[in-house]
Amino acid sequence: MSSTDRLAATVDLGGGVRMPQLGLGTWPMNDAEAARAIAQAIGLGYRLIDTAENYQNETGVGQGIKASGIAREQVFVTSKFNRRWHSLAGVREACEHSLRRLGLDYLDLFLIHWPNPDQDRYVEAFEGLVKLREAGLVRAIGTSNFKPAHLQRLFAVGLQPQLNQIQLDPYHRRDDLVAIHRAHGIVTESWRPLGCGSDMLSDPVVAGIARTHARTAAQVLLRWQVQQGFVTCPKSSDALRQAQNLSVFDFVLSAAEMAALDALDRPDPQMFDADHFGH
C-alpha cells in the first residue's frame, strides 16, 4: 500500500479541517523515545501524532517532527491539557506551554484531557478552547473522556466539540457515546485501541479473524476501528509494528466478522470512570 493511499484515509472535523484516521500514539514514551519513534513513523507514512501535557513528551514529539524533515502543514498534531488549566485564561496558557515545548506555532487539535467534574470547570475550559480556535492557535477543538452527561452540559450552552477521544475497543463498545457523537456530528476517536496487555490481541475470536485475512491481531482490531469511521492512534516504537498498524486500509471485515468482534463487549470494573478519575 502506498503512502498516498494512507494519506487519503481522513475524516472531516468540520470548519475545513480534515484529520488522518490512523496515527501514532505516544503514551508512555519519554522524550528520547518519542523523538525516534515519530521521525521513523513519519518516514513510514504517518501523518497524525497524538500527545498530551500529561505524557511529558511534547518536547520529544516536536523534535521527532522536526527531524522527519516533513513540512509542518503535512503533520496533524494533537495535544491535551490537564485540570489545572480549566479556565478561560488557563486554557490559553496551557496552549502556549504546549506550543513552546513542541516548537510549533499552532496545534491541529487541542483537547480537554479529562472533564474533572469535581472541580466543575470543564464548560469554562471549553469556552477557552473556542477562543483559541478564533485566535488561530488551534485549528480544531474537542474533548477527551467526556461521558454523555458531560457532553450534554456543553450542548446546553451551545458548545460543540469537533471530536471526543474515549476508551473504545471490542471489549469496551461505548455505544451510548458513539450514538451521541453521530447525532451531533462529533468525530469519535479511540485510545488504547489494542486493549490493555495482550488479552484482546490473543482473544480466540480476534485470532481466528486474523488467520482468515492473513493479518495480525492488531491489524484486525484497528480495522474494526477505522471501518466504523473512528480515528485511532496505536502506540508503537517498533518500525515493523508501525508499518503493520498503518496498513489496515486495504482489506475489509465482513458483516459477520464485525458482529463477532462487537459481541466481545463486556463489563470492565477496572475501566477509568471520568466522573471520578482525571488529571
Residue pairs with C-beta under 8 A, 6 or more apart in sequence:
1 247
1 249
1 250
3 44
3 45
5 249
5 250
6 22
6 45
6 47
6 246
6 247
6 249
7 20
7 45
7 47
9 20
9 21
9 22
9 226
9 249
10 18
10 19
10 20
10 21
11 18
11 19
11 21
11 187
11 229
11 231
12 18
12 19
12 187
13 19
13 109
13 140
13 162
13 163
13 187
14 140
14 162
14 185
15 133
15 139
15 140
15 162
17 108
17 139
17 140
17 162
19 48
19 76
19 108
19 109
19 140
19 163
19 187
19 231
20 46
20 47
20 48
20 76
20 231
21 48
21 226
21 229
21 230
21 231
21 232
22 46
22 48
22 222
22 226
22 231
22 232
22 233
22 234
22 245
22 246
22 248
22 249
23 46
23 47
23 48
23 49
23 50
23 76
23 78
23 231
23 232
23 233
24 37
24 38
24 41
24 46
24 48
24 49
24 50
24 233
24 234
24 235
24 236
24 242
25 50
25 191
25 233
25 234
25 235
26 34
26 37
26 38
26 49
26 50
26 51
26 55
26 57
26 61
26 235
27 52
27 55
27 235
28 55
28 235
29 37
29 55
29 57
29 60
29 235
29 237
30 56
30 57
30 60
31 56
31 57
31 59
31 60
31 63
32 60
33 57
33 60
33 237
34 51
34 57
34 60
34 61
34 63
34 64
35 60
35 61
35 63
35 64
35 67
36 64
36 237
37 64
37 236
37 237
37 242
38 46
38 49
38 60
38 61
38 64
38 65
38 67
38 68
39 64
39 65
39 67
39 68
40 237
40 239
40 242
41 49
41 64
41 242
42 49
42 64
42 65
42 68
42 70
42 75
43 68
44 239
44 242
44 243
44 246
45 246
46 242
46 246
47 74
47 75
47 76
48 75
48 76
48 78
48 231
48 233
49 61
49 64
49 65
49 75
49 76
49 77
49 78
49 233
50 78
50 233
51 57
51 58
51 61
51 77
51 78
51 79
51 80
51 102
52 58
52 79
52 80
52 81
52 111
52 113
53 79
53 80
53 81
53 82
53 94
53 97
53 98
53 113
54 80
54 82
54 113
54 279
58 79
58 98
58 101
58 102
59 101
59 102
59 103
61 77
61 102
62 101
62 102
62 103
62 104
63 103
65 72
65 75
65 77
65 102
65 103
65 104
66 103
68 75
72 104
72 105
76 108
76 109
77 102
77 104
77 107
77 108
77 109
78 107
78 108
78 109
78 110
78 111
78 233
79 98
79 102
79 107
79 109
79 110
79 111
80 110
80 111
80 112
80 113
80 144
80 165
81 91
81 94
81 95
81 98
81 110
81 111
81 112
81 113
82 94
82 113
82 114
82 279
83 113
83 114
83 116
83 119
83 121
83 278
83 279
84 90
85 91
85 93
85 94
85 125
85 128
86 112
86 116
86 119
86 121
86 122
86 124
86 125
87 121
87 124
87 125
87 128
88 124
88 127
88 128
88 131
89 128
90 125
90 128
91 125
91 128
91 129
91 131
91 132
92 128
92 131
92 132
92 137
95 107
95 110
95 132
95 137
95 138
96 137
98 107
98 110
99 105
99 106
99 107
99 137
106 136
106 137
106 138
106 139
107 137
107 138
107 139
108 138
108 139
108 140
109 138
109 139
109 140
109 141
109 142
109 162
109 163
110 129
110 132
110 138
110 140
110 141
110 142
111 141
111 142
111 143
111 144
111 163
111 165
112 122
112 125
112 126
112 129
112 142
112 143
112 144
112 146
113 144
113 145
113 278
113 279
114 144
114 145
114 274
114 277
114 278
114 279
115 122
115 143
115 145
115 146
115 147
115 150
115 274
115 278
116 122
116 278
116 279
117 150
117 274
117 275
118 276
122 143
122 146
122 150
122 153
123 153
123 154
123 157
123 159
126 141
126 143
126 154
126 159
126 161
127 159
129 138
129 141
129 142
130 141
130 159
132 138
132 141
133 139
133 140
133 141
140 162
140 163
141 161
141 162
142 161
142 162
142 163
142 164
142 165
142 186
142 187
143 150
143 151
143 154
143 161
143 163
143 164
143 165
144 164
144 165
144 166
144 191
145 165
145 166
145 167
145 272
145 274
145 278
146 154
146 161
146 164
146 166
146 274
147 177
147 274
147 275
148 176
148 177
148 180
150 274
151 161
151 164
151 177
151 180
151 184
151 186
154 160
154 161
155 184
160 184
160 185
160 186
161 186
162 186
162 187
163 186
163 187
163 188
163 189
163 231
164 177
164 181
164 186
164 187
164 188
164 189
165 189
165 190
165 191
166 174
166 177
166 188
166 189
166 190
166 191
167 174
167 190
167 191
167 192
167 271
167 272
168 174
168 177
168 178
168 188
168 190
168 191
168 193
168 225
168 230
169 190
169 192
169 193
169 194
169 195
169 200
169 221
169 224
169 225
170 200
170 206
170 221
170 224
170 261
170 262
170 264
170 265
171 195
171 199
171 200
171 264
171 265
171 266
171 268
172 265
172 268
172 271
173 262
173 265
177 188
178 188
178 228
180 186
181 187
181 188
182 188
187 229
187 231
188 228
188 229
188 230
188 231
189 230
189 231
189 232
189 233
190 225
190 230
190 231
190 232
191 232
191 233
193 221
193 222
193 225
193 232
193 233
193 234
194 200
194 201
194 218
194 221
194 222
194 234
195 201
195 221
200 206
200 217
200 221
200 264
201 217
201 218
201 221
202 217
203 217
203 264
205 260
205 261
205 263
205 264
206 217
206 220
206 221
206 261
206 264
207 217
209 220
209 253
209 257
209 260
209 261
210 216
210 217
210 219
210 220
212 257
213 219
213 220
213 251
213 253
215 223
215 251
216 244
218 234
218 241
218 244
218 245
219 244
219 245
219 247
219 248
220 253
220 261
221 261
222 232
222 234
222 245
222 248
223 248
223 251
223 252
223 253
224 253
224 258
224 261
225 232
226 232
226 248
226 249
227 252
227 253
227 258
234 245
236 242
236 245
253 261
